[in-house]
Amino acid sequence: MKARILIAGFKHETHSFSRLPTTLDDYRARALLYGAELEQLRGTATEIAGFLDACDEYGWEPIKAVFADATPSGKVSQDAFDHVANHIVKTARECAPIDGMLLCLHGAMVCEHEFDGEGALLRRIRQELGRDLTIAATHDLHANVSDEFANWVDILVSYRTYPHIDQYEVAREAGELMARTLAGEIAPRVRVARNSMIAGLDHGRTTSTGPMTELLDLAKAWTLKHRDLLSMSINAGFSRADTPDTGPSVVMVTDGDYPTGDDLINESLDHIWSTRHVETVKTLTLDEVVEVLRSGVAGSGPVVIADYADNPGGGGYGDSTDLLRALLEAGITGIAFATMVDEETTQAAHEAGVGSTIDVQLGGKLGPEFGGPIAIQARVRALTDGRFQFEGPMLKGQQVDMGPTAVFEADGLEVVVTGKRFQSYDPMFFKHAGIDPTTRDIVIVKSAQHFRAAFGPMSRRVLVVDSGGGLTTDDLSKFSYQHIPRPAFPLDTD
């Protein structure tokens, strides 16, 4: 008889200090799929695609529940949480019996009513469906993994790349461990440990040798050496979630109780602490990036500038104008910029039509404290519906719907403006609007690290700018933490 495996996803990386709540409409704006609609993700570089293919490989019957994903922002509303969690449980009950669950989660969800969204989700599932059900989950490597979550889940595997280009592979690994569990080969247990720190491991970067890649290499070697160590995940954590579990962590999946794991966990925690000051990327100030551009950058391809402090992928508002204002005031031209979040200006462009020249107050509306609107007179160069498909290494093949979008052109600037918040980590944010980023002199993206997967290879140089003017600045002293355990690095200790 075929095993029946429920497939679901419920993702959010929550910035506790954002004033933008995360509602069910925010999930609808990015991804909210039910039942057979999950088939839309088949063939993409995503966890759901990996889960579906695992069902095919192992001869399981997939029970497709829901996939919900919202752009990082403020706390998830209880209504949104209850809607998705209840749908998972309801589907499981209606399709009973089921033998297991494959869950695609983030690991840093904070709700209005719960610090630990993922722990609350697993608690509800266990209370409703019991402990006999095998649950395997995937996490982002920026997860803040709680003790409660580790207690409720049977299998947990986190991404090992940042930019995240291994979601599919991680899902297949979780599926393989599920198969071995259902076959009675293993009895997996999950353990988690962490230090007194809310940031570390070079933010989880894996594009160059550093603390994260070093520890991942150790984890891989240990897994190959120790038969009862089934999987090991290293999480850099998400420091802008104000919770008791915030920070880097080590997760082990072992076959039963595994005392040797204590030594490996302690060695891992020592590595995380001893490398806490190591950064493989130097961020520039606004003055420094202007100086670099004025001095000239040799080579072919664009200079790619990442607006690190206002990254929607980390909860930034996506409309900070500090960086763009500094470049325009310095007389820098040849700029292509995607995207500026500004629903009002986008609507004005669609009302005026292509070819119109209008006066706009660009950006600075969601987070005016990070640079108010820029007054410019610009020509509406193009209008789009904001729909396209990712072509880069990250989430390749997944559909995107940004809603009405416009391209403005003024004084050596092309800027893609839209009403929804997305991190610009794929060239299609430009190309769908008629801009080929490979042919531009300067390309600006609102991103911290994910952009490197697609934009790094085309660039003649990458500049990462932290103006301090945004919700994703590295200066954590700007946030008023109330719930993290103290003392904690880097706020209280060096």
Secondary structure, 3 states (H helix, E strand, C coil): CCCEEEEEEEECEECCCCCCCECHHHHHHHEEEEHHHHHHHCCCCCHHHHHHHHHHHHCCEEEEEEEEECCCECCECHHHHHHHHHHHHHHHHHCCCCCEEEEEECCECCECCCCCHHHHHHHHHHHHHCCCCEEEEEECCCCCCCHHHHHHCCEEEECCCCCCCCHHHHHHHHHHHHHHHHCCCCCEEEEEEECCECCCHHHHCCCCCCHHHHHHHHHHHHHHHCCCEEEEEEECCCCCCCCCCCCCEEEEEEECCCCCHHHHHHHHHHHHHHCCCCCCCCCECHHHHHHHHHHCCCCCCCEEEEEHHHCHHHCCCCCCCHHHHHHHHCCCCCEEEEEEECHHHHHHHHHHCCCCEEEEEECCCCCHHHCCCEEEEEEEEEEECCEEECCCCCCCCCEEECCCEEEEEECCEEEEEECCCCCCCCCHHHHCCCCCHHHCCEEEECCCCCCHHHHCCCCCEEEEECCCCCCCCCCHHHCCCCCCCCCCECCCCC
